[in-house]
Amino acid sequence: MTVWIEGATGKAGRRVVEALTAAGVPVRAASRHPGDVKGLVTPVRFDWYDESTWAPAVGNAEALFLKGLDSDEKAATIITRFLDAATSVTRVVLMSAVGVDKTPDNAPRRAVELAVEKSGRSWTILRPSWFLQNFDEDEWVFARALRERNELYAGSGKSKVRFTDTRDLADAAAAVLTQEGHEGRSYTITGPEQLTFGEVAELLARTSGRPIHHVDATPEEHRAHFAKSGRPEAWVDHMLHLFKLVRAGVFSPRTSDFESLTGKKPRTASQYAEDNWQPQTPS
């Protein structure tokens, strides 16, 4: 089996590539700027908004790992056309997010879930919580403000989140892609502990030795902060909606789905911090 992986250079996709190739599974690593063939990895150029890239990128892959289009109102239509064109594919694993199944059917991410379910392929949906790697890898969500101003900018109050390590998401994805019995099922992937964004800021400060602090922004301040990214307004709206869900407690429940899928315990925020936020040694 060959697996096509969307966003193969991103914070989730590249870990899925690593998890699958470690299990001996060949992958077609899709991104807008592919690199060179290496071992079991065949990089392929792919762009959701350039249909001419679709068929060559998928090639003869039998399975797909999709993360979809977060905020495009036409996302479900685009993905339906893509799946119709991917004639060699029999299995689809979609990375969605916690709580998407409780949103209206016409919300972009929920519409994508429904499109995958109706695709005629064997499907599995993974719904991870907020990724820990957003703090050091996602420029416009957290990473730039943390790097430049030691600010963890998050209008979240005392609401708690069970943050997920992308390595755990990758292990779960590898499990459902390489094992039978997950067809037509959805899994929620959460971390083992509840933390506020303020507690995360304290953890990163202790580990890094930097004066990192939580900025508990108002919705208006948060909108202005995200607007500085230059990203589309739909993305800004999407981010504000996510923080509304944080304040509503949507990301606080725990599931045992990760343990059931992998037989392992999920990584803690402290493990993530130790791996990524140690003080830099002067060269």
Buried (B, 14 or more C-beta within 10 A) or exposed (E): EBBBBBBBBBBBBBBBBBBBBEEEBBBBBBBEEBEEEEEBBBBBBBEBEEEEBBEEBBEEBBBBBBBBBBBBEEBBEBBBBBBEEBEBBBBBBBBBBBBBBEBEEEBBBBBBBBBBBEBEBBBBBBBBBBBBBBBBBBEBBBBBBBEEEBBBBBBBEEBBBBBBBBBBBBBBBBBBBBEEEBEEEBBBBBBBBBBBBBBBBBBBBEBBEBEBBBBBBEEEEBBEBBEEBEBEEBBBEBBBEBBEBBBEEBBBBBBEBBEEBBEEEBBBBEBBBEBBBEEEEEE
